Amino acid sequence: MLSRIVAALFGGYALAALTSVATLALPLSRSEAVLTGMLLSFLVYAGAVVWVFAVRSARRAWAGLLVAAAPLLLAAWPYWHGAAP
C-alpha cells in the first residue's frame, strides 16, 4: 500500500509535470501551450492517482507510470535543455 501511495503522490506529480512541459512541443503559441499544459497537468495528476489505485498490483502501477512518462519525456527533453525551437 505504501508503494501505491508513493506512486500516486510522486509518480503522478512527475507525470503531470512532464505533461505540462511536453505541451510546449504542440503547434501552439507559447502562452497557449503553457496554459494548456497547466490545465492538462491537473487532469493527468488526478487520472494517475485514480489509476494507481485501480490496477491489480503496485508493480503494474509503477510500470504504467513509466510507460506513460516515456513519450512525454522525449517530447519535453529539448525544452529542458534549451535546444527547443
HTML snippet that shows the backbone in 3Dmol.js (N, CA, C, O; Angstrom):
<script src="https://3Dmol.org/build/3Dmol-min.js"></script>
<div id="view" style="width:600px;height:400px;position:relative"></div>
<script>
const pdb = `
ATOM      1  N   MET A   1       0.819  -1.187   0.000  1.00  0.00           N
ATOM      2  CA  MET A   1       0.000   0.000   0.000  1.00  0.00           C
ATOM      3  C   MET A   1       0.869   1.260   0.000  1.00  0.00           C
ATOM      4  O   MET A   1       0.531   2.253  -0.644  1.00  0.00           O
ATOM      5  N   LEU A   2       1.968   1.214   0.712  1.00  0.00           N
ATOM      6  CA  LEU A   2       2.867   2.363   0.753  1.00  0.00           C
ATOM      7  C   LEU A   2       3.439   2.669  -0.631  1.00  0.00           C
ATOM      8  O   LEU A   2       3.590   3.832  -1.005  1.00  0.00           O
ATOM      9  N   SER A   3       3.749   1.632  -1.373  1.00  0.00           N
ATOM     10  CA  SER A   3       4.279   1.820  -2.723  1.00  0.00           C
ATOM     11  C   SER A   3       3.248   2.499  -3.622  1.00  0.00           C
ATOM     12  O   SER A   3       3.605   3.349  -4.438  1.00  0.00           O
ATOM     13  N   ARG A   4       1.997   2.139  -3.484  1.00  0.00           N
ATOM     14  CA  ARG A   4       0.949   2.779  -4.285  1.00  0.00           C
ATOM     15  C   ARG A   4       0.777   4.242  -3.896  1.00  0.00           C
ATOM     16  O   ARG A   4       0.563   5.095  -4.757  1.00  0.00           O
ATOM     17  N   ILE A   5       0.871   4.530  -2.611  1.00  0.00           N
ATOM     18  CA  ILE A   5       0.741   5.913  -2.159  1.00  0.00           C
ATOM     19  C   ILE A   5       1.883   6.751  -2.711  1.00  0.00           C
ATOM     20  O   ILE A   5       1.668   7.868  -3.180  1.00  0.00           O
ATOM     21  N   VAL A   6       3.100   6.214  -2.655  1.00  0.00           N
ATOM     22  CA  VAL A   6       4.257   6.928  -3.197  1.00  0.00           C
ATOM     23  C   VAL A   6       4.112   7.097  -4.708  1.00  0.00           C
ATOM     24  O   VAL A   6       4.426   8.157  -5.250  1.00  0.00           O
ATOM     25  N   ALA A   7       3.641   6.060  -5.381  1.00  0.00           N
ATOM     26  CA  ALA A   7       3.436   6.152  -6.827  1.00  0.00           C
ATOM     27  C   ALA A   7       2.383   7.205  -7.163  1.00  0.00           C
ATOM     28  O   ALA A   7       2.538   7.966  -8.118  1.00  0.00           O
ATOM     29  N   ALA A   8       1.325   7.241  -6.379  1.00  0.00           N
ATOM     30  CA  ALA A   8       0.273   8.223  -6.639  1.00  0.00           C
ATOM     31  C   ALA A   8       0.767   9.644  -6.392  1.00  0.00           C
ATOM     32  O   ALA A   8       0.526  10.538  -7.204  1.00  0.00           O
ATOM     33  N   LEU A   9       1.452   9.853  -5.284  1.00  0.00           N
ATOM     34  CA  LEU A   9       1.909  11.203  -4.950  1.00  0.00           C
ATOM     35  C   LEU A   9       3.026  11.678  -5.867  1.00  0.00           C
ATOM     36  O   LEU A   9       2.896  12.706  -6.531  1.00  0.00           O
ATOM     37  N   PHE A  10       4.114  10.937  -5.904  1.00  0.00           N
ATOM     38  CA  PHE A  10       5.303  11.395  -6.610  1.00  0.00           C
ATOM     39  C   PHE A  10       5.302  11.008  -8.089  1.00  0.00           C
ATOM     40  O   PHE A  10       5.715  11.798  -8.938  1.00  0.00           O
ATOM     41  N   GLY A  11       4.842   9.805  -8.395  1.00  0.00           N
ATOM     42  CA  GLY A  11       4.753   9.390  -9.789  1.00  0.00           C
ATOM     43  C   GLY A  11       3.708  10.193 -10.541  1.00  0.00           C
ATOM     44  O   GLY A  11       3.928  10.584 -11.687  1.00  0.00           O
ATOM     45  N   GLY A  12       2.577  10.439  -9.906  1.00  0.00           N
ATOM     46  CA  GLY A  12       1.544  11.261 -10.526  1.00  0.00           C
ATOM     47  C   GLY A  12       2.005  12.691 -10.726  1.00  0.00           C
ATOM     48  O   GLY A  12       1.706  13.312 -11.747  1.00  0.00           O
ATOM     49  N   TYR A  13       2.734  13.214  -9.748  1.00  0.00           N
ATOM     50  CA  TYR A  13       3.266  14.567  -9.876  1.00  0.00           C
ATOM     51  C   TYR A  13       4.276  14.647 -11.018  1.00  0.00           C
ATOM     52  O   TYR A  13       4.254  15.590 -11.809  1.00  0.00           O
ATOM     53  N   ALA A  14       5.157  13.660 -11.100  1.00  0.00           N
ATOM     54  CA  ALA A  14       6.152  13.648 -12.174  1.00  0.00           C
ATOM     55  C   ALA A  14       5.481  13.547 -13.541  1.00  0.00           C
ATOM     56  O   ALA A  14       5.890  14.220 -14.487  1.00  0.00           O
ATOM     57  N   LEU A  15       4.472  12.722 -13.642  1.00  0.00           N
ATOM     58  CA  LEU A  15       3.743  12.587 -14.904  1.00  0.00           C
ATOM     59  C   LEU A  15       3.032  13.885 -15.275  1.00  0.00           C
ATOM     60  O   LEU A  15       3.016  14.276 -16.442  1.00  0.00           O
ATOM     61  N   ALA A  16       2.453  14.544 -14.294  1.00  0.00           N
ATOM     62  CA  ALA A  16       1.787  15.827 -14.552  1.00  0.00           C
ATOM     63  C   ALA A  16       2.797  16.890 -14.968  1.00  0.00           C
ATOM     64  O   ALA A  16       2.519  17.691 -15.861  1.00  0.00           O
ATOM     65  N   ALA A  17       3.957  16.907 -14.335  1.00  0.00           N
ATOM     66  CA  ALA A  17       4.990  17.878 -14.694  1.00  0.00           C
ATOM     67  C   ALA A  17       5.511  17.628 -16.104  1.00  0.00           C
ATOM     68  O   ALA A  17       5.722  18.571 -16.867  1.00  0.00           O
ATOM     69  N   LEU A  18       5.716  16.366 -16.448  1.00  0.00           N
ATOM     70  CA  LEU A  18       6.147  16.038 -17.805  1.00  0.00           C
ATOM     71  C   LEU A  18       5.096  16.456 -18.833  1.00  0.00           C
ATOM     72  O   LEU A  18       5.434  16.961 -19.903  1.00  0.00           O
ATOM     73  N   THR A  19       3.843  16.246 -18.510  1.00  0.00           N
ATOM     74  CA  THR A  19       2.769  16.651 -19.410  1.00  0.00           C
ATOM     75  C   THR A  19       2.788  18.159 -19.613  1.00  0.00           C
ATOM     76  O   THR A  19       2.632  18.649 -20.732  1.00  0.00           O
ATOM     77  N   SER A  20       2.980  18.885 -18.526  1.00  0.00           N
ATOM     78  CA  SER A  20       2.989  20.338 -18.602  1.00  0.00           C
ATOM     79  C   SER A  20       4.110  20.854 -19.497  1.00  0.00           C
ATOM     80  O   SER A  20       3.904  21.782 -20.280  1.00  0.00           O
ATOM     81  N   VAL A  21       5.282  20.263 -19.386  1.00  0.00           N
ATOM     82  CA  VAL A  21       6.418  20.701 -20.203  1.00  0.00           C
ATOM     83  C   VAL A  21       6.283  20.184 -21.637  1.00  0.00           C
ATOM     84  O   VAL A  21       6.639  20.888 -22.581  1.00  0.00           O
ATOM     85  N   ALA A  22       5.780  18.976 -21.806  1.00  0.00           N
ATOM     86  CA  ALA A  22       5.667  18.384 -23.138  1.00  0.00           C
ATOM     87  C   ALA A  22       4.676  19.125 -24.020  1.00  0.00           C
ATOM     88  O   ALA A  22       4.775  19.054 -25.245  1.00  0.00           O
ATOM     89  N   THR A  23       3.727  19.829 -23.429  1.00  0.00           N
ATOM     90  CA  THR A  23       2.772  20.566 -24.250  1.00  0.00           C
ATOM     91  C   THR A  23       3.438  21.729 -24.993  1.00  0.00           C
ATOM     92  O   THR A  23       2.850  22.274 -25.928  1.00  0.00           O
ATOM     93  N   LEU A  24       4.620  22.106 -24.603  1.00  0.00           N
ATOM     94  CA  LEU A  24       5.343  23.138 -25.335  1.00  0.00           C
ATOM     95  C   LEU A  24       5.701  22.669 -26.742  1.00  0.00           C
ATOM     96  O   LEU A  24       5.979  23.492 -27.614  1.00  0.00           O
ATOM     97  N   ALA A  25       5.698  21.371 -26.971  1.00  0.00           N
ATOM     98  CA  ALA A  25       6.002  20.820 -28.287  1.00  0.00           C
ATOM     99  C   ALA A  25       4.796  20.885 -29.229  1.00  0.00           C
ATOM    100  O   ALA A  25       4.935  20.632 -30.426  1.00  0.00           O
ATOM    101  N   LEU A  26       3.633  21.218 -28.709  1.00  0.00           N
ATOM    102  CA  LEU A  26       2.442  21.321 -29.557  1.00  0.00           C
ATOM    103  C   LEU A  26       2.541  22.554 -30.452  1.00  0.00           C
ATOM    104  O   LEU A  26       3.195  23.534 -30.097  1.00  0.00           O
ATOM    105  N   PRO A  27       1.893  22.500 -31.607  1.00  0.00           N
ATOM    106  CA  PRO A  27       1.947  23.650 -32.521  1.00  0.00           C
ATOM    107  C   PRO A  27       1.001  24.777 -32.080  1.00  0.00           C
ATOM    108  O   PRO A  27       0.046  25.112 -32.782  1.00  0.00           O
ATOM    109  N   LEU A  28       1.280  25.340 -30.929  1.00  0.00           N
ATOM    110  CA  LEU A  28       0.506  26.439 -30.375  1.00  0.00           C
ATOM    111  C   LEU A  28       1.455  27.574 -30.046  1.00  0.00           C
ATOM    112  O   LEU A  28       2.671  27.383 -29.999  1.00  0.00           O
ATOM    113  N   SER A  29       0.905  28.747 -29.820  1.00  0.00           N
ATOM    114  CA  SER A  29       1.767  29.821 -29.337  1.00  0.00           C
ATOM    115  C   SER A  29       2.243  29.444 -27.935  1.00  0.00           C
ATOM    116  O   SER A  29       1.621  28.629 -27.254  1.00  0.00           O
ATOM    117  N   ARG A  30       3.332  30.036 -27.525  1.00  0.00           N
ATOM    118  CA  ARG A  30       3.932  29.652 -26.249  1.00  0.00           C
ATOM    119  C   ARG A  30       2.964  29.871 -25.081  1.00  0.00           C
ATOM    120  O   ARG A  30       2.875  29.029 -24.187  1.00  0.00           O
ATOM    121  N   SER A  31       2.254  30.974 -25.082  1.00  0.00           N
ATOM    122  CA  SER A  31       1.327  31.242 -23.977  1.00  0.00           C
ATOM    123  C   SER A  31       0.165  30.243 -23.963  1.00  0.00           C
ATOM    124  O   SER A  31      -0.266  29.810 -22.894  1.00  0.00           O
ATOM    125  N   GLU A  32      -0.338  29.877 -25.138  1.00  0.00           N
ATOM    126  CA  GLU A  32      -1.407  28.879 -25.200  1.00  0.00           C
ATOM    127  C   GLU A  32      -0.908  27.511 -24.765  1.00  0.00           C
ATOM    128  O   GLU A  32      -1.629  26.767 -24.100  1.00  0.00           O
ATOM    129  N   ALA A  33       0.319  27.175 -25.135  1.00  0.00           N
ATOM    130  CA  ALA A  33       0.886  25.886 -24.743  1.00  0.00           C
ATOM    131  C   ALA A  33       1.083  25.810 -23.231  1.00  0.00           C
ATOM    132  O   ALA A  33       0.843  24.765 -22.626  1.00  0.00           O
ATOM    133  N   VAL A  34       1.517  26.905 -22.622  1.00  0.00           N
ATOM    134  CA  VAL A  34       1.701  26.919 -21.174  1.00  0.00           C
ATOM    135  C   VAL A  34       0.364  26.759 -20.464  1.00  0.00           C
ATOM    136  O   VAL A  34       0.255  25.981 -19.517  1.00  0.00           O
ATOM    137  N   LEU A  35      -0.648  27.485 -20.913  1.00  0.00           N
ATOM    138  CA  LEU A  35      -1.971  27.371 -20.303  1.00  0.00           C
ATOM    139  C   LEU A  35      -2.550  25.974 -20.497  1.00  0.00           C
ATOM    140  O   LEU A  35      -3.125  25.403 -19.571  1.00  0.00           O
ATOM    141  N   THR A  36      -2.398  25.427 -21.694  1.00  0.00           N
ATOM    142  CA  THR A  36      -2.880  24.069 -21.967  1.00  0.00           C
ATOM    143  C   THR A  36      -2.156  23.054 -21.087  1.00  0.00           C
ATOM    144  O   THR A  36      -2.778  22.138 -20.549  1.00  0.00           O
ATOM    145  N   GLY A  37      -0.854  23.216 -20.944  1.00  0.00           N
ATOM    146  CA  GLY A  37      -0.080  22.305 -20.107  1.00  0.00           C
ATOM    147  C   GLY A  37      -0.497  22.361 -18.652  1.00  0.00           C
ATOM    148  O   GLY A  37      -0.570  21.335 -17.975  1.00  0.00           O
ATOM    149  N   MET A  38      -0.770  23.566 -18.175  1.00  0.00           N
ATOM    150  CA  MET A  38      -1.211  23.699 -16.784  1.00  0.00           C
ATOM    151  C   MET A  38      -2.562  23.024 -16.562  1.00  0.00           C
ATOM    152  O   MET A  38      -2.764  22.333 -15.563  1.00  0.00           O
ATOM    153  N   LEU A  39      -3.475  23.227 -17.492  1.00  0.00           N
ATOM    154  CA  LEU A  39      -4.795  22.614 -17.358  1.00  0.00           C
ATOM    155  C   LEU A  39      -4.730  21.093 -17.479  1.00  0.00           C
ATOM    156  O   LEU A  39      -5.371  20.372 -16.715  1.00  0.00           O
ATOM    157  N   LEU A  40      -3.953  20.617 -18.441  1.00  0.00           N
ATOM    158  CA  LEU A  40      -3.824  19.166 -18.615  1.00  0.00           C
ATOM    159  C   LEU A  40      -3.136  18.498 -17.429  1.00  0.00           C
ATOM    160  O   LEU A  40      -3.442  17.353 -17.097  1.00  0.00           O
ATOM    161  N   SER A  41      -2.215  19.204 -16.794  1.00  0.00           N
ATOM    162  CA  SER A  41      -1.482  18.596 -15.683  1.00  0.00           C
ATOM    163  C   SER A  41      -2.421  18.217 -14.540  1.00  0.00           C
ATOM    164  O   SER A  41      -2.195  17.208 -13.873  1.00  0.00           O
ATOM    165  N   PHE A  42      -3.468  19.006 -14.303  1.00  0.00           N
ATOM    166  CA  PHE A  42      -4.427  18.666 -13.257  1.00  0.00           C
ATOM    167  C   PHE A  42      -5.184  17.386 -13.606  1.00  0.00           C
ATOM    168  O   PHE A  42      -5.393  16.527 -12.749  1.00  0.00           O
ATOM    169  N   LEU A  43      -5.591  17.265 -14.862  1.00  0.00           N
ATOM    170  CA  LEU A  43      -6.292  16.051 -15.290  1.00  0.00           C
ATOM    171  C   LEU A  43      -5.385  14.826 -15.232  1.00  0.00           C
ATOM    172  O   LEU A  43      -5.806  13.754 -14.797  1.00  0.00           O
ATOM    173  N   VAL A  44      -4.150  14.987 -15.669  1.00  0.00           N
ATOM    174  CA  VAL A  44      -3.211  13.864 -15.667  1.00  0.00           C
ATOM    175  C   VAL A  44      -2.911  13.415 -14.247  1.00  0.00           C
ATOM    176  O   VAL A  44      -2.858  12.216 -13.972  1.00  0.00           O
ATOM    177  N   TYR A  45      -2.715  14.366 -13.343  1.00  0.00           N
ATOM    178  CA  TYR A  45      -2.418  14.005 -11.960  1.00  0.00           C
ATOM    179  C   TYR A  45      -3.591  13.251 -11.326  1.00  0.00           C
ATOM    180  O   TYR A  45      -3.399  12.218 -10.685  1.00  0.00           O
ATOM    181  N   ALA A  46      -4.791  13.770 -11.510  1.00  0.00           N
ATOM    182  CA  ALA A  46      -5.966  13.101 -10.948  1.00  0.00           C
ATOM    183  C   ALA A  46      -6.160  11.716 -11.566  1.00  0.00           C
ATOM    184  O   ALA A  46      -6.475  10.755 -10.864  1.00  0.00           O
ATOM    185  N   GLY A  47      -5.970  11.621 -12.874  1.00  0.00           N
ATOM    186  CA  GLY A  47      -6.092  10.323 -13.531  1.00  0.00           C
ATOM    187  C   GLY A  47      -5.036   9.328 -13.091  1.00  0.00           C
ATOM    188  O   GLY A  47      -5.317   8.138 -12.946  1.00  0.00           O
ATOM    189  N   ALA A  48      -3.819   9.813 -12.879  1.00  0.00           N
ATOM    190  CA  ALA A  48      -2.733   8.924 -12.422  1.00  0.00           C
ATOM    191  C   ALA A  48      -3.023   8.396 -11.026  1.00  0.00           C
ATOM    192  O   ALA A  48      -2.790   7.220 -10.746  1.00  0.00           O
ATOM    193  N   VAL A  49      -3.526   9.252 -10.150  1.00  0.00           N
ATOM    194  CA  VAL A  49      -3.837   8.808  -8.782  1.00  0.00           C
ATOM    195  C   VAL A  49      -4.933   7.752  -8.801  1.00  0.00           C
ATOM    196  O   VAL A  49      -4.831   6.731  -8.121  1.00  0.00           O
ATOM    197  N   VAL A  50      -5.967   7.994  -9.569  1.00  0.00           N
ATOM    198  CA  VAL A  50      -7.053   7.012  -9.652  1.00  0.00           C
ATOM    199  C   VAL A  50      -6.537   5.711 -10.254  1.00  0.00           C
ATOM    200  O   VAL A  50      -6.859   4.627  -9.766  1.00  0.00           O
ATOM    201  N   TRP A  51      -5.737   5.815 -11.312  1.00  0.00           N
ATOM    202  CA  TRP A  51      -5.259   4.621 -11.996  1.00  0.00           C
ATOM    203  C   TRP A  51      -4.324   3.790 -11.113  1.00  0.00           C
ATOM    204  O   TRP A  51      -4.378   2.561 -11.137  1.00  0.00           O
ATOM    205  N   VAL A  52      -3.470   4.459 -10.336  1.00  0.00           N
ATOM    206  CA  VAL A  52      -2.530   3.735  -9.466  1.00  0.00           C
ATOM    207  C   VAL A  52      -3.284   2.839  -8.481  1.00  0.00           C
ATOM    208  O   VAL A  52      -2.843   1.727  -8.190  1.00  0.00           O
ATOM    209  N   PHE A  53      -4.398   3.312  -7.976  1.00  0.00           N
ATOM    210  CA  PHE A  53      -5.152   2.513  -7.020  1.00  0.00           C
ATOM    211  C   PHE A  53      -6.150   1.560  -7.693  1.00  0.00           C
ATOM    212  O   PHE A  53      -6.760   0.728  -7.021  1.00  0.00           O
ATOM    213  N   ALA A  54      -6.318   1.678  -8.999  1.00  0.00           N
ATOM    214  CA  ALA A  54      -7.255   0.802  -9.703  1.00  0.00           C
ATOM    215  C   ALA A  54      -6.594  -0.455 -10.262  1.00  0.00           C
ATOM    216  O   ALA A  54      -7.278  -1.452 -10.493  1.00  0.00           O
ATOM    217  N   VAL A  55      -5.284  -0.429 -10.484  1.00  0.00           N
ATOM    218  CA  VAL A  55      -4.624  -1.599 -11.077  1.00  0.00           C
ATOM    219  C   VAL A  55      -4.440  -2.686 -10.026  1.00  0.00           C
ATOM    220  O   VAL A  55      -4.593  -2.455  -8.827  1.00  0.00           O
ATOM    221  N   ARG A  56      -4.108  -3.871 -10.511  1.00  0.00           N
ATOM    222  CA  ARG A  56      -4.036  -5.033  -9.621  1.00  0.00           C
ATOM    223  C   ARG A  56      -2.858  -5.032  -8.658  1.00  0.00           C
ATOM    224  O   ARG A  56      -2.972  -5.533  -7.540  1.00  0.00           O
ATOM    225  N   SER A  57      -1.738  -4.479  -9.076  1.00  0.00           N
ATOM    226  CA  SER A  57      -0.560  -4.525  -8.203  1.00  0.00           C
ATOM    227  C   SER A  57       0.207  -3.214  -8.283  1.00  0.00           C
ATOM    228  O   SER A  57       0.047  -2.430  -9.219  1.00  0.00           O
ATOM    229  N   ALA A  58       1.038  -3.002  -7.283  1.00  0.00           N
ATOM    230  CA  ALA A  58       1.872  -1.799  -7.255  1.00  0.00           C
ATOM    231  C   ALA A  58       2.901  -1.840  -8.387  1.00  0.00           C
ATOM    232  O   ALA A  58       3.271  -0.799  -8.930  1.00  0.00           O
ATOM    233  N   ARG A  59       3.353  -3.023  -8.736  1.00  0.00           N
ATOM    234  CA  ARG A  59       4.321  -3.152  -9.830  1.00  0.00           C
ATOM    235  C   ARG A  59       3.712  -2.673 -11.148  1.00  0.00           C
ATOM    236  O   ARG A  59       4.372  -1.981 -11.924  1.00  0.00           O
ATOM    237  N   ARG A  60       2.467  -3.037 -11.398  1.00  0.00           N
ATOM    238  CA  ARG A  60       1.785  -2.566 -12.618  1.00  0.00           C
ATOM    239  C   ARG A  60       1.561  -1.053 -12.574  1.00  0.00           C
ATOM    240  O   ARG A  60       1.605  -0.379 -13.603  1.00  0.00           O
ATOM    241  N   ALA A  61       1.323  -0.539 -11.392  1.00  0.00           N
ATOM    242  CA  ALA A  61       1.126   0.909 -11.262  1.00  0.00           C
ATOM    243  C   ALA A  61       2.409   1.650 -11.641  1.00  0.00           C
ATOM    244  O   ALA A  61       2.370   2.607 -12.414  1.00  0.00           O
ATOM    245  N   TRP A  62       3.540   1.207 -11.098  1.00  0.00           N
ATOM    246  CA  TRP A  62       4.820   1.844 -11.429  1.00  0.00           C
ATOM    247  C   TRP A  62       5.158   1.663 -12.905  1.00  0.00           C
ATOM    248  O   TRP A  62       5.634   2.593 -13.556  1.00  0.00           O
ATOM    249  N   ALA A  63       4.912   0.474 -13.425  1.00  0.00           N
ATOM    250  CA  ALA A  63       5.208   0.228 -14.842  1.00  0.00           C
ATOM    251  C   ALA A  63       4.347   1.110 -15.736  1.00  0.00           C
ATOM    252  O   ALA A  63       4.836   1.655 -16.726  1.00  0.00           O
ATOM    253  N   GLY A  64       3.097   1.252 -15.403  1.00  0.00           N
ATOM    254  CA  GLY A  64       2.215   2.103 -16.193  1.00  0.00           C
ATOM    255  C   GLY A  64       2.637   3.565 -16.165  1.00  0.00           C
ATOM    256  O   GLY A  64       2.562   4.258 -17.180  1.00  0.00           O
ATOM    257  N   LEU A  65       3.077   4.030 -15.010  1.00  0.00           N
ATOM    258  CA  LEU A  65       3.571   5.406 -14.918  1.00  0.00           C
ATOM    259  C   LEU A  65       4.814   5.596 -15.777  1.00  0.00           C
ATOM    260  O   LEU A  65       4.964   6.623 -16.440  1.00  0.00           O
ATOM    261  N   LEU A  66       5.695   4.618 -15.767  1.00  0.00           N
ATOM    262  CA  LEU A  66       6.910   4.718 -16.579  1.00  0.00           C
ATOM    263  C   LEU A  66       6.602   4.670 -18.066  1.00  0.00           C
ATOM    264  O   LEU A  66       7.202   5.409 -18.847  1.00  0.00           O
ATOM    265  N   VAL A  67       5.682   3.817 -18.463  1.00  0.00           N
ATOM    266  CA  VAL A  67       5.304   3.722 -19.876  1.00  0.00           C
ATOM    267  C   VAL A  67       4.652   5.023 -20.344  1.00  0.00           C
ATOM    268  O   VAL A  67       4.901   5.478 -21.461  1.00  0.00           O
ATOM    269  N   ALA A  68       3.828   5.612 -19.503  1.00  0.00           N
ATOM    270  CA  ALA A  68       3.189   6.880 -19.867  1.00  0.00           C
ATOM    271  C   ALA A  68       4.189   8.034 -19.884  1.00  0.00           C
ATOM    272  O   ALA A  68       4.036   8.978 -20.659  1.00  0.00           O
ATOM    273  N   ALA A  69       5.210   7.959 -19.034  1.00  0.00           N
ATOM    274  CA  ALA A  69       6.189   9.041 -18.937  1.00  0.00           C
ATOM    275  C   ALA A  69       7.189   9.037 -20.081  1.00  0.00           C
ATOM    276  O   ALA A  69       7.727  10.091 -20.420  1.00  0.00           O
ATOM    277  N   ALA A  70       7.452   7.897 -20.681  1.00  0.00           N
ATOM    278  CA  ALA A  70       8.495   7.803 -21.717  1.00  0.00           C
ATOM    279  C   ALA A  70       8.260   8.731 -22.909  1.00  0.00           C
ATOM    280  O   ALA A  70       9.163   9.497 -23.246  1.00  0.00           O
ATOM    281  N   PRO A  71       7.098   8.705 -23.564  1.00  0.00           N
ATOM    282  CA  PRO A  71       6.920   9.628 -24.694  1.00  0.00           C
ATOM    283  C   PRO A  71       6.858  11.092 -24.258  1.00  0.00           C
ATOM    284  O   PRO A  71       7.271  11.985 -24.998  1.00  0.00           O
ATOM    285  N   LEU A  72       6.343  11.328 -23.059  1.00  0.00           N
ATOM    286  CA  LEU A  72       6.317  12.703 -22.561  1.00  0.00           C
ATOM    287  C   LEU A  72       7.728  13.218 -22.308  1.00  0.00           C
ATOM    288  O   LEU A  72       8.027  14.387 -22.554  1.00  0.00           O
ATOM    289  N   LEU A  73       8.584  12.342 -21.816  1.00  0.00           N
ATOM    290  CA  LEU A  73       9.968  12.732 -21.584  1.00  0.00           C
ATOM    291  C   LEU A  73      10.677  13.047 -22.892  1.00  0.00           C
ATOM    292  O   LEU A  73      11.459  13.995 -22.962  1.00  0.00           O
ATOM    293  N   LEU A  74      10.411  12.266 -23.919  1.00  0.00           N
ATOM    294  CA  LEU A  74      11.006  12.545 -25.226  1.00  0.00           C
ATOM    295  C   LEU A  74      10.537  13.883 -25.784  1.00  0.00           C
ATOM    296  O   LEU A  74      11.319  14.608 -26.399  1.00  0.00           O
ATOM    297  N   ALA A  75       9.272  14.212 -25.574  1.00  0.00           N
ATOM    298  CA  ALA A  75       8.752  15.490 -26.069  1.00  0.00           C
ATOM    299  C   ALA A  75       9.260  16.666 -25.245  1.00  0.00           C
ATOM    300  O   ALA A  75       9.463  17.754 -25.784  1.00  0.00           O
ATOM    301  N   ALA A  76       9.467  16.463 -23.947  1.00  0.00           N
ATOM    302  CA  ALA A  76       9.880  17.554 -23.065  1.00  0.00           C
ATOM    303  C   ALA A  76      11.388  17.769 -23.045  1.00  0.00           C
ATOM    304  O   ALA A  76      11.848  18.847 -22.668  1.00  0.00           O
ATOM    305  N   TRP A  77      12.156  16.778 -23.439  1.00  0.00           N
ATOM    306  CA  TRP A  77      13.617  16.834 -23.340  1.00  0.00           C
ATOM    307  C   TRP A  77      14.241  18.086 -23.968  1.00  0.00           C
ATOM    308  O   TRP A  77      15.055  18.735 -23.312  1.00  0.00           O
ATOM    309  N   PRO A  78      13.902  18.447 -25.193  1.00  0.00           N
ATOM    310  CA  PRO A  78      14.538  19.641 -25.783  1.00  0.00           C
ATOM    311  C   PRO A  78      14.240  20.931 -25.023  1.00  0.00           C
ATOM    312  O   PRO A  78      15.060  21.850 -25.018  1.00  0.00           O
ATOM    313  N   TYR A  79      13.094  21.007 -24.392  1.00  0.00           N
ATOM    314  CA  TYR A  79      12.716  22.227 -23.683  1.00  0.00           C
ATOM    315  C   TYR A  79      13.437  22.349 -22.348  1.00  0.00           C
ATOM    316  O   TYR A  79      13.613  23.458 -21.844  1.00  0.00           O
ATOM    317  N   TRP A  80      13.852  21.241 -21.772  1.00  0.00           N
ATOM    318  CA  TRP A  80      14.628  21.289 -20.538  1.00  0.00           C
ATOM    319  C   TRP A  80      16.085  21.632 -20.796  1.00  0.00           C
ATOM    320  O   TRP A  80      16.771  22.151 -19.915  1.00  0.00           O
ATOM    321  N   HIS A  81      16.549  21.349 -21.977  1.00  0.00           N
ATOM    322  CA  HIS A  81      17.968  21.557 -22.284  1.00  0.00           C
ATOM    323  C   HIS A  81      18.208  22.732 -23.217  1.00  0.00           C
ATOM    324  O   HIS A  81      19.319  22.905 -23.718  1.00  0.00           O
ATOM    325  N   GLY A  82      17.195  23.534 -23.456  1.00  0.00           N
ATOM    326  CA  GLY A  82      17.351  24.748 -24.235  1.00  0.00           C
ATOM    327  C   GLY A  82      17.573  24.553 -25.719  1.00  0.00           C
ATOM    328  O   GLY A  82      17.970  25.499 -26.399  1.00  0.00           O
ATOM    329  N   ALA A  83      17.334  23.365 -26.250  1.00  0.00           N
ATOM    330  CA  ALA A  83      17.544  23.100 -27.670  1.00  0.00           C
ATOM    331  C   ALA A  83      16.238  23.212 -28.451  1.00  0.00           C
ATOM    332  O   ALA A  83      16.196  22.862 -29.631  1.00  0.00           O
ATOM    333  N   ALA A  84      15.186  23.688 -27.821  1.00  0.00           N
ATOM    334  CA  ALA A  84      13.886  23.761 -28.480  1.00  0.00           C
ATOM    335  C   ALA A  84      13.857  24.931 -29.459  1.00  0.00           C
ATOM    336  O   ALA A  84      14.557  25.926 -29.273  1.00  0.00           O
ATOM    337  N   PRO A  85      13.037  24.801 -30.506  1.00  0.00           N
ATOM    338  CA  PRO A  85      12.921  25.883 -31.485  1.00  0.00           C
ATOM    339  C   PRO A  85      12.267  27.119 -30.927  1.00  0.00           C
ATOM    340  O   PRO A  85      12.106  28.108 -31.642  1.00  0.00           O
TER     341      PRO A  85
END
`;
const viewer = $3Dmol.createViewer("view");
viewer.addModel(pdb, "pdb");
viewer.setStyle({}, {cartoon: {color: "spectrum"}});
viewer.zoomTo();
viewer.render();
</script>
